[in-house]
């Protein structure tokens, strides 16, 4: 019956798509209302049951590099291929194993000599590639002495490396953005090695072991104390030997990309959720919830001839550094990126102690991370309009780099989405708005074995699935308010690709 109804909608939608202008009350509005009615929380729950069964049969998790993840990929691929999508797998790399053969070395060799103590003064950034380099150190946008607020932004932007001399060792201060951002920017600037030192604020002085999941700069990298970084920064012409002796083994898993058969390929509406869990549990809220909602929405709209191309992405290896989405974006040409008009991200949409959080596309609160690329404000407004239509409150949440919108924002693609909270504590103000318990985590089972099918708030799952359906439907027919990205060369490249098959 579902497929019969979908075919009828497609039959009706085709002439309407050619005849009705895309404005409020037009085809976008009509299709949104139909799709929201068709998308059912009970059907989303069935996909979550399937993910739970997959985890149960595969060691209790669906983490990248495991049979549970492979089975999750097969499940999603099968569902969307049968629905009529063009489905592809994109192989991506992740760190399968990493180990050190001997302690790292960090020695000042000029203008004086000094050996720093591994494990005390510095540690290796896991999973650093092996390397042995002696070169001059160059500080990158350092804040010395450190200030209480705002924290250092050293290395967070590619522009921080203006004037950086390729071949030198980048000296970068902790703060503001993820370590991964700093490492990637240093590698792209031509650094031969990387020293990130702790920020210098109270409680942020000493190094500590951590796995940042990033190796692609291909150069040795260590994390040092503030004292070491401050000393190197203050030493004119400081030259150091940096050595990491490690074994790095890469594995491969797949992103799943499902693209609609209909729509203008020059205007792509991209919708994504990460498919992997952490090794500790089945990941039903994080992020079976987002993935299951996208499967249901994709199935219900599969045969509708939308005006714009719709592309669903199920990301691998988000839990180990956004690797699936990052490698996907890196694989695109500039022309291909320009065709992606919006990116919508859904990571944890059914937290038990939920709040309806919308990514703050316009930085309306004026604090934390800045606004998203132009058009992100329009995405946020569309979600606000949906929740407002049901008299449901929302609050903003920052683009803090913790989910798969990060790589899209980095290349200027307007982004947005819904998030119901993770390990953070619900505020009294949020408890007054949404119910639940103040002072308790939004998801007390975040990254734990108890993130099972029992860890879902069904009201949040149902409402958020409807909100996603509404937004996807509207953007599928109407990109008004989203700044054009497609350059003339992008259109030319598309024509050339079509000509060559």
VENNOR-V876746 format. One record per residue. N is the residue number from 1. RES is the residue in one letter. SS is DSSP state (hx for helix, st for strand, lp for the rest). PSI is psi in radians with two decimals (NA if undefined). Layout:
# VENNOR-V876746
N & RES & SS & PSI
N & RES & SS & PSI
This chain:
# VENNOR-V876746
1 & X & lp & -0.70
2 & X & hx & -0.77
3 & X & hx & -0.62
4 & X & hx & -0.78
5 & X & hx & -0.73
6 & X & hx & -0.72
7 & X & hx & -0.71
8 & X & hx & -0.72
9 & X & hx & -0.76
10 & X & hx & -0.72
11 & X & hx & -0.70
12 & X & hx & -0.61
13 & X & hx & -0.57
14 & X & hx & -0.92
15 & X & hx & -0.61
16 & X & hx & -0.69
17 & X & hx & -0.53
18 & X & hx & -0.32
19 & X & hx & -0.45
20 & X & lp & 2.22
21 & X & lp & 2.58
22 & X & lp & 1.67
23 & X & lp & 3.00
24 & X & lp & 2.29
25 & X & lp & -0.03
26 & X & lp & -2.67
27 & X & hx & -0.64
28 & X & hx & -0.75
29 & X & hx & -0.75
30 & X & hx & -0.79
31 & X & hx & -0.66
32 & X & hx & -0.76
33 & X & hx & -0.70
34 & X & hx & -0.81
35 & X & hx & -0.71
36 & X & hx & -0.70
37 & X & hx & -0.61
38 & X & hx & -0.54
39 & X & lp & 2.15
40 & X & lp & 2.35
41 & X & hx & -0.57
42 & X & hx & -0.61
43 & X & hx & -0.65
44 & X & hx & -0.73
45 & X & hx & -0.60
46 & X & hx & -0.67
47 & X & hx & -0.64
48 & X & hx & -0.68
49 & X & hx & -0.68
50 & X & hx & -0.72
51 & X & hx & -0.66
52 & X & hx & -0.75
53 & X & hx & -0.68
54 & X & hx & -0.81
55 & X & hx & -0.77
56 & X & hx & -0.61
57 & X & lp & -0.07
58 & X & lp & 0.90
59 & X & lp & 0.19
60 & X & lp & 0.13
61 & X & lp & 3.01
62 & X & lp & 0.66
63 & X & st & 2.69
64 & X & lp & 2.46
65 & X & lp & 0.15
66 & X & lp & 2.82
67 & X & hx & -0.53
68 & X & hx & -0.64
69 & X & hx & -0.75
70 & X & hx & -0.72
71 & X & hx & -0.60
72 & X & hx & -0.72
73 & X & hx & -0.82
74 & X & hx & -0.68
75 & X & hx & -0.87
76 & X & hx & -0.81
77 & X & hx & -0.78
78 & X & hx & -0.78
79 & X & hx & -0.81
80 & X & hx & -0.51
81 & X & hx & -0.72
82 & X & hx & -0.49
83 & X & hx & -0.29
84 & X & lp & 0.13
85 & X & lp & 2.71
86 & X & st & 1.91
87 & X & st & 2.29
88 & X & st & 2.68
89 & X & st & 2.33
90 & X & st & 1.97
91 & X & st & 2.39
92 & X & st & 2.74
93 & X & st & 2.61
94 & X & st & 2.90
95 & X & st & 2.01
96 & X & st & -0.69
97 & X & st & 2.69
98 & X & st & 2.39
99 & X & st & 2.66
100 & X & st & 2.39
101 & X & st & -0.52
102 & X & st & 2.82
103 & X & st & 2.61
104 & X & st & 2.87
105 & X & st & 2.31
106 & X & st & 1.81
107 & X & st & 2.30
108 & X & st & 2.14
109 & X & st & -0.27
110 & X & st & 2.58
111 & X & lp & -0.21
112 & X & lp & 3.13
113 & X & lp & 2.53
114 & X & st & 2.44
115 & X & st & 2.23
116 & X & lp & 2.65
117 & X & lp & 2.06
118 & X & st & 2.46
119 & X & lp & -0.33
120 & X & lp & -0.96
121 & X & lp & -0.45
122 & X & st & 2.81
123 & X & st & 2.80
124 & X & st & 2.37
125 & X & lp & 1.94
126 & X & st & 2.33
127 & X & lp & 1.32
128 & X & lp & 2.36
129 & X & lp & 2.79
130 & X & lp & 2.61
131 & X & st & 2.69
132 & X & st & 1.86
133 & X & st & 2.47
134 & X & st & 2.09
135 & X & st & 2.89
136 & X & st & 2.51
137 & X & st & 2.47
138 & X & st & 2.10
139 & X & st & 2.57
140 & X & lp & 1.76
141 & X & lp & 0.92
142 & X & lp & 2.65
143 & X & lp & 1.62
144 & X & lp & 2.18
145 & X & lp & 2.78
146 & X & lp & 2.60
147 & X & lp & 2.58
148 & X & lp & -0.69
149 & X & lp & 2.48
150 & X & lp & 2.84
151 & X & lp & 2.98
152 & X & lp & 2.46
153 & X & lp & 0.30
154 & X & lp & 2.13
155 & X & lp & 0.03
156 & X & lp & -0.44
157 & X & lp & 2.56
158 & X & hx & -0.56
159 & X & hx & -0.33
160 & X & hx & -0.37
161 & X & hx & 0.20
162 & X & lp & 2.20
163 & X & lp & -0.04
164 & X & lp & 2.35
165 & X & lp & 1.99
166 & X & lp & 2.47
167 & X & lp & -0.30
168 & X & lp & 2.91
169 & X & st & 2.16
170 & X & st & 2.23
171 & X & st & 1.96
172 & X & st & 2.45
173 & X & st & 2.44
174 & X & lp & 2.62
175 & X & lp & 2.58
176 & X & lp & -1.09
177 & X & lp & 2.90
178 & X & lp & 2.62
179 & X & hx & -0.65
180 & X & hx & -0.75
181 & X & hx & -0.74
182 & X & hx & -0.75
183 & X & hx & -0.79
184 & X & hx & -0.77
185 & X & hx & -0.68
186 & X & hx & -0.74
187 & X & hx & -0.73
188 & X & hx & -0.41
189 & X & lp & -0.08
190 & X & lp & 0.34
191 & X & lp & 2.56
192 & X & lp & -0.22
193 & X & st & 2.90
194 & X & st & 2.27
195 & X & st & 1.96
196 & X & st & 2.23
197 & X & st & 2.64
198 & X & lp & 2.78
199 & X & lp & -0.62
200 & X & lp & -0.09
201 & X & lp & 2.83
202 & X & lp & 2.28
203 & X & lp & -0.02
204 & X & lp & 1.06
205 & X & lp & -0.64
206 & X & lp & 2.70
207 & X & lp & 2.81
208 & X & lp & 2.62
209 & X & lp & 2.42
210 & X & lp & 2.68
211 & X & st & 1.98
212 & X & lp & -0.03
213 & X & lp & 0.20
214 & X & lp & 2.23
215 & X & lp & -0.13
216 & X & lp & -0.19
217 & X & lp & -0.43
218 & X & lp & 0.31
219 & X & lp & 2.72
220 & X & st & 2.54
221 & X & st & 2.41
222 & X & st & 2.84
223 & X & st & 2.10
224 & X & st & 2.98
225 & X & lp & 2.85
226 & X & hx & -0.68
227 & X & hx & -0.74
228 & X & hx & -0.85
229 & X & hx & -0.73
230 & X & hx & -0.71
231 & X & hx & -0.78
232 & X & hx & -0.67
233 & X & hx & -0.58
234 & X & hx & -0.15
235 & X & lp & 1.89
236 & X & lp & 2.26
237 & X & lp & 0.39
238 & X & lp & 2.25
239 & X & st & 2.37
240 & X & st & 2.73
241 & X & st & 2.21
242 & X & st & 2.11
243 & X & st & 2.32
244 & X & st & 2.20
245 & X & st & 1.69
246 & X & st & 2.73
247 & X & st & 2.16
248 & X & st & 2.07
249 & X & st & 2.21
250 & X & st & 2.51
251 & X & st & 3.03
252 & X & st & 2.32
253 & X & st & 3.11
254 & X & st & 2.40
255 & X & st & 2.63
256 & X & st & 2.12
257 & X & st & 2.14
258 & X & st & 2.13
259 & X & st & 2.44
260 & X & lp & 2.63
261 & X & lp & -0.23
262 & X & lp & 2.95
263 & X & lp & 2.74
264 & X & st & 2.04
265 & X & st & -0.17
266 & X & st & -0.18
267 & X & st & 1.66
268 & X & st & 2.23
269 & X & st & 1.96
270 & X & st & 2.34
271 & X & st & 2.20
272 & X & st & 2.70
273 & X & st & 2.52
274 & X & st & 2.49
275 & X & lp & -0.36
276 & X & lp & 2.68
277 & X & st & 3.08
278 & X & lp & 2.82
279 & X & lp & -0.37
280 & X & lp & -0.32
281 & X & lp & -3.13
282 & X & lp & -0.27
283 & X & lp & 0.88
284 & X & hx & -0.74
285 & X & hx & -0.76
286 & X & hx & 1.58
287 & X & hx & 0.77
288 & X & hx & -0.57
289 & X & hx & -0.87
290 & X & hx & -0.74
291 & X & hx & -0.76
292 & X & hx & -0.70
293 & X & hx & -0.70
294 & X & hx & -0.63
295 & X & hx & -0.83
296 & X & hx & -0.79
297 & X & hx & -0.77
298 & X & hx & -0.74
299 & X & hx & -0.74
300 & X & hx & -0.40
301 & X & hx & 0.20
302 & X & lp & -0.66
303 & X & lp & 0.17
304 & X & lp & 2.19
305 & X & lp & 1.46
306 & X & lp & 2.73
307 & X & lp & -0.71
308 & X & st & 2.63
309 & X & st & 2.38
310 & X & st & 2.25
311 & X & st & 2.05
312 & X & st & 2.34
313 & X & st & 2.35
314 & X & st & 1.85
315 & X & st & 2.44
316 & X & lp & 2.67
317 & X & lp & 0.54
318 & X & hx & -0.66
319 & X & hx & -0.19
320 & X & hx & 0.52
321 & X & lp & 0.51
322 & X & lp & 0.57
323 & X & hx & -0.65
324 & X & hx & -0.88
325 & X & hx & -0.64
326 & X & hx & -0.78
327 & X & hx & -0.53
328 & X & hx & -0.90
329 & X & hx & -0.70
330 & X & hx & -0.46
331 & X & hx & -0.21
332 & X & lp & 2.49
333 & X & lp & 2.90
334 & X & hx & -0.69
335 & X & hx & -0.71
336 & X & hx & -0.66
337 & X & hx & -0.67
338 & X & hx & -0.40
339 & X & hx & -0.34
340 & X & st & 1.81
341 & X & st & -0.64
342 & X & st & 2.65
343 & X & st & 2.19
344 & X & st & 2.23
345 & X & st & 2.37
346 & X & st & 1.77
347 & X & lp & 1.82
348 & X & lp & 1.56
349 & X & lp & 0.20
350 & X & lp & 0.67
351 & X & lp & 2.44
352 & X & lp & -0.69
353 & X & lp & 0.94
354 & X & lp & 2.75
355 & X & lp & 2.56
356 & X & lp & 1.72
357 & X & st & 2.24
358 & X & st & 2.37
359 & X & st & 2.28
360 & X & lp & 1.42
361 & X & lp & -0.47
362 & X & lp & 0.10
363 & X & lp & 0.83
364 & X & lp & -0.40
365 & X & lp & -0.23
366 & X & lp & 0.24
367 & X & lp & 2.84
368 & X & lp & -2.51
369 & X & lp & 2.65
370 & X & lp & 3.07
371 & X & lp & 2.75
372 & X & lp & 3.09
373 & X & lp & 2.70
374 & X & lp & 2.30
375 & X & lp & -0.38
376 & X & hx & -0.55
377 & X & hx & -0.65
378 & X & hx & -0.66
379 & X & hx & -0.82
380 & X & hx & -0.71
381 & X & hx & -0.63
382 & X & hx & -0.70
383 & X & hx & -0.73
384 & X & hx & -0.68
385 & X & hx & -0.69
386 & X & hx & -0.91
387 & X & hx & -0.65
388 & X & hx & -0.60
389 & X & hx & -0.35
390 & X & lp & 0.20
391 & X & lp & 0.67
392 & X & lp & 2.32
393 & X & lp & 2.79
394 & X & lp & 2.81
395 & X & st & 2.82
396 & X & st & 2.73
397 & X & st & 2.48
398 & X & lp & 2.67
399 & X & lp & 1.45
400 & X & lp & 0.11
401 & X & lp & 0.17
402 & X & lp & -0.01
403 & X & lp & -3.07
404 & X & lp & -0.04
405 & X & hx & -0.40
406 & X & hx & -0.93
407 & X & hx & -0.51
408 & X & hx & -0.77
409 & X & hx & -0.66
410 & X & hx & -0.45
411 & X & lp & 0.27
412 & X & lp & 0.28
413 & X & lp & 2.18
414 & X & lp & 2.36
415 & X & st & 2.79
416 & X & st & -3.08
417 & X & st & -2.95
418 & X & st & 2.53
419 & X & st & 2.34
420 & X & lp & 0.14
421 & X & lp & 2.64
422 & X & lp & -2.02
423 & X & lp & -0.18
424 & X & lp & 2.80
425 & X & st & 2.37
426 & X & lp & 2.35
427 & X & lp & 2.80
428 & X & hx & -0.64
429 & X & hx & -0.70
430 & X & hx & -0.64
431 & X & hx & -0.64
432 & X & hx & -0.58
433 & X & hx & -0.74
434 & X & hx & -0.08
435 & X & lp & -2.88
436 & X & lp & -2.85
437 & X & lp & 2.10
438 & X & lp & 2.58
439 & X & lp & 0.03
440 & X & lp & 2.55
441 & X & st & 2.57
442 & X & lp & -0.67
443 & X & lp & 1.73
444 & X & lp & -0.24
445 & X & lp & 0.24
446 & X & lp & 2.15
447 & X & lp & 0.60
448 & X & lp & 2.94
449 & X & lp & -0.41
450 & X & lp & 0.10
451 & X & lp & 1.27
452 & X & lp & -3.00
453 & X & hx & -0.34
454 & X & hx & -0.07
455 & X & hx & 0.44
456 & X & lp & 2.36
457 & X & lp & 1.97
458 & X & hx & -0.54
459 & X & hx & -0.85
460 & X & hx & -0.72
461 & X & hx & -0.77
462 & X & hx & -0.84
463 & X & hx & -0.80
464 & X & hx & -0.62
465 & X & hx & -0.71
466 & X & hx & -0.73
467 & X & hx & -0.70
468 & X & hx & -0.79
469 & X & hx & -0.76
470 & X & hx & -0.83
471 & X & hx & -0.79
472 & X & hx & -0.77
473 & X & hx & -0.77
474 & X & hx & -0.78
475 & X & hx & -0.46
476 & X & hx & -0.42
477 & X & hx & -0.27
478 & X & lp & 1.97
479 & X & lp & 0.39
480 & X & lp & 2.35
481 & X & lp & -0.21
482 & X & lp & 2.10
483 & X & lp & 2.44
484 & X & lp & 2.46
485 & X & lp & -0.40
486 & X & lp & 1.96
487 & X & lp & 2.82
488 & X & hx & -0.67
489 & X & hx & -0.47
490 & X & hx & -0.75
491 & X & hx & -0.69
492 & X & hx & -0.72
493 & X & hx & -0.68
494 & X & hx & -0.76
495 & X & hx & -0.71
496 & X & hx & -0.73
497 & X & hx & -0.70
498 & X & hx & -0.65
499 & X & hx & -0.56
500 & X & hx & -0.06
501 & X & lp & NA
